[in-house]
């Protein structure tokens, strides 16, 4: 009954969902053993619900016979056993694509395990996916009218049956009904109507209680506030978590095994506890910064030479459970004496551009980033061709360096700030979240135990990537969630410097 109550809520607005503002779906590109996969997990927006999952197995059409693809959804629970996998079915007309729909029974940090087997062998990969309630489904229009009519017919039918049973249910066929039995029938009819009315009132109270409980379960990221201090070269931008439960848990000792404020501790992603993005409201200025913290409540970063004006600060964090979220707050930056510019300092980077960007290429004094896209329009909900080539200003290919352990980073933002997402060549999944699922064991039942191993693995991967050289073409698996105007910032590292390119995109609705 709880499932029915949650499945049919009244009309509600879509709220900020999980790690990505306005972009709740999960995209992942990576390997499952010998197979290269592109996985898309569609977030249903309600819990419990069915999640649609598609898996593209690259080059599988060249094998003798189709590969077998199975999938299962598993909650982040070290002591829990994963459910048995279910078979994905091939999609007609596309020999590399497989689809499956799976039930998601509980919200929070989940994962989708994909298993692939075929002539090359077999392999599996765990894809973190945050399933949270972000909206209430509607119950109106034809469905509401149809259910109301069915309810009236059933009410009238039950009352009539009760009256007829009391009036003549025990009489032999053809026997006349006397006045006493008619009175008994009317009494039974009235009593049945009252009992049914009371039952309906009770059902209405139950419905409201279920709806209130579901409203409380709708996910809302931790609240935060941003501020800026002007101290010359020491100027900072601060993002402070103001969520009372989280703040209290930072200042008080908790019993072993208890999580903090409903969330497990933070873990570093690419060596950073928070990836802070500062974007001006006119989209002209952009900064990717890495804040320091002593209490995981206040995160402060150096302010680069950005123009003054209204901004929004976005803070990406990952919890030990693999659950990721984006904190956001407005801030106003005062004009500085330094001239606004683009550049980088260590892993921090910033970019000031014209509005709008009118070409398909973006460059700085030494490097050109070009968006390789066809003339076809960008369509909401369909995979976007986010493929970029990096060259010198003469058009010659250049070697890239890992930028915080990745070939590239990208940020996609809608001009009204309803969509904000931080992408990697592996997709929307933070690597720290994936490591949380890859490394967890049945003994990881106390918050804090898994985070030490995830941190060590993150540091080792960071060190292993140091000094590597990468190809000059980068791509990001993603689909724009809705129509509108977007700006895309693409970041790569070359010769020890972070280079940022800005691109504008207009996305149309799917026809």
FENWOTA-V92623 format. One record per pair of residues at least 12 apart in sequence whose C-alpha atoms are under 10 Angstrom apart, sorted by sequence separation. I is the first residue (numbers start at 0). J is the second residue. If there is no record, write none. Layout:
i->{I	I}
j->{J	J}
This chain:
i->{26	27	39	40	41	56	70	71	72	86	87	88	112	113	166	168	225	226	247	248	275	276	288	289	313	314	315	339	340	358	359	372	409	410	438	488	489	25	26	27	39	40	55	70	71	72	86	87	111	112	113	166	167	224	225	226	245	246	247	248	274	275	276	287	288	312	313	314	339	350	359	371	372	408	409	410	436	439	487	488	489	25	26	38	39	40	54	69	70	71	85	86	87	110	111	112	166	167	224	225	245	246	274	275	276	288	312	313	314	370	371	372	408	409	435	438	439	475	487	488	24	25	26	38	39	54	69	70	71	85	110	111	112	165	166	223	224	225	244	245	249	273	274	275	288	312	313	370	371	372	407	408	409	434	435	438	474	486	487	488	24	25	37	38	39	54	68	69	70	85	110	111	165	166	167	168	223	224	225	244	245	273	274	286	287	298	311	312	313	370	371	407	408	434	437	473	486	487	23	24	25	37	38	53	68	69	70	84	109	110	111	163	165	166	167	222	223	224	243	244	245	271	272	273	286	311	312	369	370	371	406	407	408	409	435	436	473	485	486	487	23	24	36	37	38	52	68	69	109	110	163	165	166	222	223	224	242	244	245	271	272	273	285	286	310	311	312	369	370	405	406	407	408	434	435	438	473	485	486	23	24	36	37	67	68	69	108	109	110	162	164	165	166	221	222	223	245	270	271	272	273	286	310	311	312	368	369	370	405	406	431	434	435	484	485	486	22	23	24	35	36	37	67	68	108	109	110	162	163	164	165	166	221	222	271	272	284	285	309	310	311	368	369	387	405	433	434	471	484	485	23	34	35	36	67	68	107	108	109	162	163	165	166	221	222	284	309	310	342	367	368	369	432	483	484	485	34	35	36	50	67	107	108	109	162	163	165	166	220	221	273	283	284	308	309	310	341	367	368	431	434	471	483	484	34	35	36	66	106	107	108	161	162	164	165	221	222	272	275	283	284	308	309	366	367	368	430	431	434	469	482	483	484	34	35	65	106	107	160	161	162	163	164	221	274	275	284	290	307	308	309	366	367	368	385	469	482	483	31	34	105	106	107	159	161	162	163	273	275	277	285	289	307	308	365	366	367	369	405	431	468	481	482	483	16	24	28	30	87	104	105	106	159	161	162	272	273	274	279	284	285	286	287	288	306	307	308	365	366	367	368	404	431	480	481	482	25	26	27	28	84	87	103	105	160	161	162	278	279	281	287	305	306	307	360	362	364	365	366	367	430	479	481	482	16	66	68	69	70	71	84	85	86	103	159	160	161	162	277	279	280	281	282	305	306	307	359	360	361	362	363	364	365	366	367	479	480	481	65	66	68	69	70	71	72	74	84	85	158	159	161	162	279	280	281	305	306	360	362	363	366	367	479	14	65	67	68	69	70	71	72	73	74	84	158	159	161	162	265	279	280	302	304	305	306	362	366	367	13	66	68	70	71	72	73	74	75	81	157	158	160	161	264	278	279	280	304	306	366	34	71	72	73	74	75	76	158	159	278	279	303	304	305	306	307	54	60	61	74	75	76	155	158	159	277	278	279	304	305	306	53	54	55	60	61	74	75	157	158	277	278	303	304	305	306	52	53	54	55	59	60	73	74	75	157	158	238	276	277	278	304	305	53	54	58	59	60	73	74	158	276	277	303	304	305	8	53	57	58	59	72	73	74	154	155	158	238	275	276	277	303	304	55	56	57	72	73	154	157	237	275	276	303	304	386	6	55	56	57	71	72	73	221	236	274	275	276	303	385	5	6	55	56	71	72	273	274	275	303	5	6	54	55	56	70	71	72	154	221	236	273	274	275	303	5	6	54	55	70	71	154	272	273	274	5	53	54	55	69	70	71	272	273	274	301	2	3	53	54	69	70	250	271	272	273	303	305	2	52	53	54	68	69	70	154	249	271	272	302	303	304	305	306	1	2	52	53	68	69	249	250	271	272	301	303	304	305	51	52	53	67	68	69	249	268	300	302	303	304	51	52	67	68	246	248	268	426	427	50	51	52	66	67	68	246	247	267	268	280	424	425	426	427	49	50	51	66	67	245	246	266	267	268	275	277	279	423	424	425	426	427	49	50	51	65	66	67	245	246	265	266	267	274	275	276	277	278	279	280	423	424	425	426	48	49	50	65	66	73	75	236	238	265	266	267	273	275	277	278	279	422	423	424	425	48	49	50	64	65	66	68	70	72	74	237	239	264	265	266	273	277	279	404	422	423	424	48	49	63	64	66	67	68	69	70	71	72	73	74	75	236	237	242	263	264	265	266	404	422	423	47	48	49	62	63	66	68	70	72	73	74	235	237	240	241	263	264	265	266	284	286	288	422	46	47	48	62	72	74	239	240	241	262	263	264	265	284	285	286	287	288	289	346	404	405	46	47	48	62	239	240	262	263	265	266	284	286	288	289	290	346	403	404	420	38	45	46	47	48	59	238	239	240	262	263	265	288	289	403	404	406	36	37	38	39	40	41	45	46	47	52	54	56	59	238	239	263	287	288	289	402	403	404	405	36	38	40	43	45	46	59	237	238	239	262	287	288	401	404	42	45	46	52	54	237	238	286	287	288	403	404	406	418	44	236	237	238	286	287	402	403	406	407	418	235	236	237	285	286	287	401	402	404	406	418	235	236	237	285	286	400	401	405	406	417	234	235	236	237	284	285	286	400	401	406	407	408	409	234	235	236	284	285	400	401	406	407	408	409	411	413	419	423	233	234	235	236	283	284	285	400	401	406	407	408	412	413	418	419	420	421	422	423	233	234	235	283	284	399	400	401	406	407	411	413	415	419	232	233	234	282	283	284	398	399	400	413	414	415	416	40	232	233	234	282	283	284	398	399	400	413	414	415	40	231	232	276	278	282	283	397	398	399	400	413	414	225	227	230	232	275	276	277	278	279	282	283	397	398	399	412	413	414	38	223	224	225	226	227	228	229	274	276	281	282	283	397	398	399	412	413	223	225	227	228	238	240	281	396	397	398	399	411	412	413	38	135	227	237	238	239	396	397	411	412	236	238	395	396	410	411	412	36	410	411	135	409	410	411	36	134	135	409	410	35	50	134	408	409	410	31	34	132	133	389	390	408	409	31	32	33	34	48	132	134	135	388	389	390	407	408	409	31	32	33	34	47	132	133	134	388	389	407	408	31	32	33	46	47	48	132	133	134	387	388	389	406	407	408	31	33	34	45	46	47	131	132	133	225	387	388	406	407	33	34	40	42	44	45	46	131	132	133	225	226	240	386	387	388	405	406	32	33	34	39	40	41	42	43	44	45	46	131	132	225	239	240	386	387	405	32	33	34	36	38	40	42	43	44	45	46	130	131	224	225	238	239	240	385	386	387	402	403	32	33	34	40	41	42	43	44	45	46	223	238	239	385	386	402	403	414	17	31	32	33	40	42	43	44	45	223	238	384	385	386	401	402	407	409	413	17	31	32	42	43	44	45	223	238	383	384	385	400	401	402	407	408	409	410	411	412	413	30	31	32	44	238	383	384	385	399	400	401	407	409	411	412	413	30	31	237	382	383	384	385	399	400	402	411	413	30	31	236	325	382	383	384	398	399	400	401	402	29	236	325	382	383	398	399	400	402	236	325	381	382	383	397	398	399	400	401	29	380	381	382	397	400	27	28	380	381	382	399	27	379	380	381	26	27	378	379	380	381	25	26	27	234	371	377	378	379	380	2	25	26	224	225	226	370	377	378	379	380	385	387	389	25	220	221	223	224	225	226	227	229	232	368	369	370	371	378	379	24	25	220	221	222	223	224	225	226	227	228	229	231	368	370	378	379	385	389	23	24	25	219	220	221	222	223	224	225	226	227	228	229	231	232	311	315	323	377	378	23	24	220	221	222	223	224	225	226	227	229	231	313	315	323	23	219	220	313	321	322	23	321	323	321	322	323	389	18	19	23	106	321	322	17	18	106	107	320	321	322	17	106	317	319	320	321	16	17	316	317	318	319	320	321	322	387	16	17	315	317	318	320	321	16	17	316	317	319	320	321	16	17	319	320	16	318	319	14	15	16	317	13	14	15	320	370	13	14	319	369	12	13	287	368	11	12	13	368	11	12	13	287	368	383	10	11	12	9	10	11	285	366	8	9	10	11	320	379	380	5	8	9	10	319	320	361	366	377	378	379	380	381	7	8	9	10	319	361	365	376	377	378	379	380	381	6	7	8	9	10	319	320	321	376	377	378	379	380	5	6	7	8	9	282	319	320	356	368	370	376	377	378	379	5	6	7	8	282	319	355	367	368	369	370	376	377	378	379	6	7	271	282	318	319	354	366	367	368	369	370	377	378	269	270	281	282	365	366	367	368	369	269	270	276	278	280	281	282	319	364	366	368	268	269	280	319	363	268	269	280	362	363	361	362	363	278	350	361	362	361	362	350	360	361	349	360	361	348	359	360	358	359	356	358	359	276	356	357	358	359	346	355	356	357	274	354	355	356	357	348	349	350	351	352	353	354	355	356	343	346	347	348	349	350	351	352	354	355	345	346	347	348	349	350	351	352	344	345	346	348	350	343	344	345	343	344	342	343	107	342	343	341	342	343	341	342	341	269	268	269	270	268	269	267	268	267	268	266	267	265	266	268	46	45	266	46	45	46	45	44	44	266	263	264	265	263	264	266	267	271	262	263	266	270	264	265	266	268	269	270	264	266	267	268	271	256	257	258	259	263	266	267	270	271	256	257	258	266	267	269	270	255	256	257	258	268	269	270	255	256	267	268	270	255	256	266	267	269	270	129	130	255	256	269	127	128	129	268	127	128	129	127	128	129	127	8	7	8	20	4	5	8	9	16	17	4	8	15	16	17	18	286	3	4	7	8	11	14	15	16	17	282	283	285	287	1	4	5	6	13	14	15	16	282	1	4	5	8	14	15	282	3	4	8	14	2	5	6	1	5	0	1	4	5	108	108	109	110	1	108	109	287	107	108	109	286	107	108	285	107	108	107	285	284	283	282	77	76	75	74	75	75	20	19	18	18	18	128	129	127	128	127	126	127	127	129	18	19	20	127	128	17	18	19	20	127	128	17	18	19	20	126	127	17	18	19	20	126	127	16	17	18	125	126	127	15	16	124	125	127	15	126	127	15	125	126	125	124	110	110	108	110	109	108	39	26	77	75	76	75	78	80	74	77	78	79	73	76	77	78	75	76	77	78	76	77	78	77	78	76	77	76	77	77	39	37	38	22	37	21	20	21	21	22	23	28	29	30	20	21	22	26	27	28	29	20	21	22	23	27	28	29	20	21	22	27	28	19	20	21	26	27	28	19	20	26	27	28	18	19	20	25	26	27	15	18	19	25	26	27	14	15	18	24	25	23	22	19	18	18	18	39	38	39	37	39	28	27	28	26	27	28	26	27	25	26	25	26	24	25	24	22	24	22	24	22	23	21	22	21	22	21}
j->{38	39	51	52	53	68	82	83	84	98	99	100	124	125	178	180	237	238	259	260	287	288	300	301	325	326	327	351	352	370	371	384	421	422	450	500	501	38	39	40	52	53	68	83	84	85	99	100	124	125	126	179	180	237	238	239	258	259	260	261	287	288	289	300	301	325	326	327	352	363	372	384	385	421	422	423	449	452	500	501	502	39	40	52	53	54	68	83	84	85	99	100	101	124	125	126	180	181	238	239	259	260	288	289	290	302	326	327	328	384	385	386	422	423	449	452	453	489	501	502	39	40	41	53	54	69	84	85	86	100	125	126	127	180	181	238	239	240	259	260	264	288	289	290	303	327	328	385	386	387	422	423	424	449	450	453	489	501	502	503	40	41	53	54	55	70	84	85	86	101	126	127	181	182	183	184	239	240	241	260	261	289	290	302	303	314	327	328	329	386	387	423	424	450	453	489	502	503	40	41	42	54	55	70	85	86	87	101	126	127	128	180	182	183	184	239	240	241	260	261	262	288	289	290	303	328	329	386	387	388	423	424	425	426	452	453	490	502	503	504	41	42	54	55	56	70	86	87	127	128	181	183	184	240	241	242	260	262	263	289	290	291	303	304	328	329	330	387	388	423	424	425	426	452	453	456	491	503	504	42	43	55	56	86	87	88	127	128	129	181	183	184	185	240	241	242	264	289	290	291	292	305	329	330	331	387	388	389	424	425	450	453	454	503	504	505	42	43	44	55	56	57	87	88	128	129	130	182	183	184	185	186	241	242	291	292	304	305	329	330	331	388	389	407	425	453	454	491	504	505	44	55	56	57	88	89	128	129	130	183	184	186	187	242	243	305	330	331	363	388	389	390	453	504	505	506	56	57	58	72	89	129	130	131	184	185	187	188	242	243	295	305	306	330	331	332	363	389	390	453	456	493	505	506	57	58	59	89	129	130	131	184	185	187	188	244	245	295	298	306	307	331	332	389	390	391	453	454	457	492	505	506	507	58	59	89	130	131	184	185	186	187	188	245	298	299	308	314	331	332	333	390	391	392	409	493	506	507	56	59	130	131	132	184	186	187	188	298	300	302	310	314	332	333	390	391	392	394	430	456	493	506	507	508	42	50	54	56	113	130	131	132	185	187	188	298	299	300	305	310	311	312	313	314	332	333	334	391	392	393	394	430	457	506	507	508	52	53	54	55	111	114	130	132	187	188	189	305	306	308	314	332	333	334	387	389	391	392	393	394	457	506	508	509	44	94	96	97	98	99	112	113	114	131	187	188	189	190	305	307	308	309	310	333	334	335	387	388	389	390	391	392	393	394	395	507	508	509	94	95	97	98	99	100	101	103	113	114	187	188	190	191	308	309	310	334	335	389	391	392	395	396	508	44	95	97	98	99	100	101	102	103	104	114	188	189	191	192	295	309	310	332	334	335	336	392	396	397	44	97	99	101	102	103	104	105	106	112	188	189	191	192	295	309	310	311	335	337	397	66	103	104	105	106	107	108	190	191	310	311	335	336	337	338	339	87	93	94	107	108	109	188	191	192	310	311	312	337	338	339	87	88	89	94	95	108	109	191	192	311	312	337	338	339	340	87	88	89	90	94	95	108	109	110	192	193	273	311	312	313	339	340	89	90	94	95	96	109	110	194	312	313	339	340	341	45	90	94	95	96	109	110	111	191	192	195	275	312	313	314	340	341	93	94	95	110	111	192	195	275	313	314	341	342	424	45	94	95	96	110	111	112	260	275	313	314	315	342	424	45	46	95	96	111	112	313	314	315	343	46	47	95	96	97	111	112	113	195	262	277	314	315	316	344	47	48	96	97	112	113	196	314	315	316	48	96	97	98	112	113	114	315	316	317	344	46	47	97	98	113	114	294	315	316	317	347	349	47	97	98	99	113	114	115	199	294	316	317	347	348	349	350	351	47	48	98	99	114	115	295	296	317	318	347	349	350	351	98	99	100	114	115	116	296	315	347	349	350	351	99	100	115	116	294	296	316	474	475	99	100	101	115	116	117	295	296	316	317	329	473	474	475	476	99	100	101	116	117	295	296	316	317	318	325	327	329	473	474	475	476	477	100	101	102	116	117	118	296	297	316	317	318	325	326	327	328	329	330	331	474	475	476	477	100	101	102	117	118	125	127	288	290	317	318	319	325	327	329	330	331	474	475	476	477	101	102	103	117	118	119	121	123	125	127	290	292	317	318	319	326	330	332	457	475	476	477	102	103	117	118	120	121	122	123	124	125	126	127	128	129	290	291	296	317	318	319	320	458	476	477	102	103	104	117	118	121	123	125	127	128	129	290	292	295	296	318	319	320	321	339	341	343	477	102	103	104	118	128	130	295	296	297	318	319	320	321	340	341	342	343	344	345	402	460	461	103	104	105	119	296	297	319	320	322	323	341	343	345	346	347	403	460	461	477	96	103	104	105	106	117	296	297	298	320	321	323	346	347	461	462	464	95	96	97	98	99	100	104	105	106	111	113	115	118	297	298	322	346	347	348	461	462	463	464	96	98	100	103	105	106	119	297	298	299	322	347	348	461	464	103	106	107	113	115	298	299	347	348	349	464	465	467	479	106	298	299	300	348	349	464	465	468	469	480	298	299	300	348	349	350	464	465	467	469	481	299	300	301	349	350	464	465	469	470	481	299	300	301	302	349	350	351	465	466	471	472	473	474	300	301	302	350	351	466	467	472	473	474	475	477	479	485	489	300	301	302	303	350	351	352	467	468	473	474	475	479	480	485	486	487	488	489	490	301	302	303	351	352	467	468	469	474	475	479	481	483	487	301	302	303	351	352	353	467	468	469	482	483	484	485	110	302	303	304	352	353	354	468	469	470	483	484	485	111	302	303	347	349	353	354	468	469	470	471	484	485	297	299	302	304	347	348	349	350	351	354	355	469	470	471	484	485	486	111	296	297	298	299	300	301	302	347	349	354	355	356	470	471	472	485	486	297	299	301	302	312	314	355	470	471	472	473	485	486	487	113	210	302	312	313	314	471	472	486	487	312	314	471	472	486	487	488	113	487	488	213	487	488	489	115	213	214	488	489	115	130	214	488	489	490	112	115	213	214	470	471	489	490	113	114	115	116	130	214	216	217	470	471	472	489	490	491	114	115	116	117	130	215	216	217	471	472	490	491	115	116	117	130	131	132	216	217	218	471	472	473	490	491	492	116	118	119	130	131	132	216	217	218	310	472	473	491	492	119	120	126	128	130	131	132	217	218	219	311	312	326	472	473	474	491	492	119	120	121	126	127	128	129	130	131	132	133	218	219	312	326	327	473	474	492	120	121	122	124	126	128	130	131	132	133	134	218	219	312	313	326	327	328	473	474	475	490	491	121	122	123	129	130	131	132	133	134	135	312	327	328	474	475	491	492	503	107	121	122	123	130	132	133	134	135	313	328	474	475	476	491	492	497	499	503	108	122	123	133	134	135	136	314	329	474	475	476	491	492	493	498	499	500	501	502	503	504	122	123	124	136	330	475	476	477	491	492	493	499	501	503	504	505	123	124	330	475	476	477	478	492	493	495	504	506	124	125	330	419	476	477	478	492	493	494	495	496	124	331	420	477	478	493	494	495	497	332	421	477	478	479	493	494	495	496	497	126	477	478	479	494	497	125	126	478	479	480	497	126	478	479	480	126	127	478	479	480	481	126	127	128	335	472	478	479	480	481	104	127	128	326	327	328	472	479	480	481	482	487	489	491	128	323	324	326	327	328	329	330	332	335	471	472	473	474	481	482	128	129	324	325	326	327	328	329	330	331	332	333	335	472	474	482	483	489	493	128	129	130	324	325	326	327	328	329	330	331	332	333	334	336	337	416	420	428	482	483	129	130	326	327	328	329	330	331	332	333	335	337	419	421	429	130	326	327	420	428	429	131	429	431	430	431	432	498	128	129	133	216	431	432	128	129	217	218	431	432	433	129	218	429	431	432	433	129	130	429	430	431	432	433	434	435	500	130	131	429	431	432	434	435	131	132	431	432	434	435	436	132	133	435	436	133	435	436	132	133	134	435	132	133	134	439	489	133	134	439	489	133	134	408	489	133	134	135	490	134	135	136	410	491	506	134	135	136	134	135	136	410	491	134	135	136	137	446	505	506	132	135	136	137	446	447	488	493	504	505	506	507	508	135	136	137	138	447	489	493	504	505	506	507	508	509	135	136	137	138	139	448	449	450	505	506	507	508	509	135	136	137	138	139	412	449	450	486	498	500	506	507	508	509	136	137	138	139	413	450	486	498	499	500	501	507	508	509	510	138	139	403	414	450	451	486	498	499	500	501	502	509	510	402	403	414	415	498	499	500	501	502	403	404	410	412	414	415	416	453	498	500	502	403	404	415	454	498	404	405	416	498	499	498	499	500	416	488	499	500	500	501	490	500	501	490	501	502	490	501	502	501	502	500	502	503	421	501	502	503	504	492	501	502	503	421	501	502	503	504	496	497	498	499	500	501	502	503	504	492	495	496	497	498	499	500	501	503	504	495	496	497	498	499	500	501	502	495	496	497	499	501	495	496	497	496	497	496	497	262	497	498	497	498	499	498	499	499	429	429	430	431	430	431	430	431	431	432	431	432	431	432	434	213	213	435	216	216	217	217	217	218	447	445	446	447	446	447	449	450	454	446	447	450	454	449	450	451	453	454	455	450	452	453	454	457	443	444	445	446	450	453	454	457	458	444	445	446	454	455	457	458	444	445	446	447	457	458	459	445	446	457	458	460	446	447	457	458	460	461	321	322	447	448	461	320	321	322	461	321	322	323	322	323	324	323	206	206	207	220	205	206	209	210	217	218	206	210	217	218	219	220	488	206	207	210	211	214	217	218	219	220	485	486	488	490	205	208	209	210	217	218	219	220	486	206	209	210	213	219	220	487	209	210	214	220	209	212	213	209	213	209	210	213	214	318	319	320	321	213	320	321	499	320	321	322	499	321	322	499	322	323	323	501	501	501	501	320	320	320	320	321	322	313	315	315	316	317	427	428	427	428	428	428	429	430	432	322	323	324	431	432	322	323	324	325	432	433	323	324	325	326	432	433	324	325	326	327	433	434	324	325	326	433	434	435	324	325	433	434	436	325	436	437	326	436	437	437	437	432	433	432	436	436	436	382	382	436	435	436	436	439	441	436	439	440	441	436	439	440	441	439	440	441	442	441	442	443	443	444	443	444	444	445	449	426	425	426	411	426	412	412	413	416	417	418	423	424	425	416	417	418	422	423	424	425	417	418	419	420	424	425	426	418	419	420	425	426	418	419	420	425	426	427	419	420	426	427	428	419	420	421	426	427	428	417	420	421	427	428	429	417	418	421	427	428	427	427	427	427	428	429	476	476	477	476	478	475	475	476	475	476	477	476	477	476	477	477	478	477	478	478	477	479	478	480	479	480	479	480	480	481	481}
